Amino acid sequence: MKKLFEKYREIIVYIIVGLLTTVVSYGVRFAVLYPGAAIFDLDLSAADDTAMVAKVSVLRTAAQTAGWVAGVCFAFIPNKKWVFRNNENDKKTVWTQFGAFVASRIGTYFVELGLAVLFPLLLNILGYRPFRFIIDIDADLLSTVISMVLVTVLNYVLSKLFVFRRKGKNEEE
């Protein structure tokens, strides 16, 4: 079991850190989205009312952005220290890594934003109706699940290949 863990340690720890980051990111996102919809009397499932769709899109964008900022701020240190075991601590290197981390996350942010704003609208236009599976699965929640999987894979690959890459094959962990 220990051998198996060591073989897949990076991916296992990445998933754990990713789950924690997801809780932070989507917690903030939904803490903005659903109360915001209630406060501004917006129908998140609107597809016919152009003015309502525009307002909901602005709210979804704000909620997504707030969640993204919270997630990126939370995720950098755990990914650097625990997942990729990167111990480079000089200020220049850390800031360079943080810049690369943020840049890579900006790229996946646009993937996530497209899924958060456009996909629920598309689903609603196509006649999607929420269904119950323990909780109600509305278009926003379905989009969230799809984007979580896609963005998680993209973020891992970008972090491994570009942000926290090893300088040499013989570098100690």
Buried (B, 14 or more C-beta within 10 A) or exposed (E): EEEEEEEEBBEBBBBEBBEBBBEBBBEBBBBBBBEBBEEEEBBBBBBEEEEBBEBBBBBBEBBBBBBBBBBBEBBBEBBBEBBBBBEEEEEEEBEEBBEBBBEBBEEBBEBBBEBBBEBBBBBBEEEBEBEEEEEEBBBBBBBBEEBBEBBBEBBBEBBBEEBBEEEEEEEEE
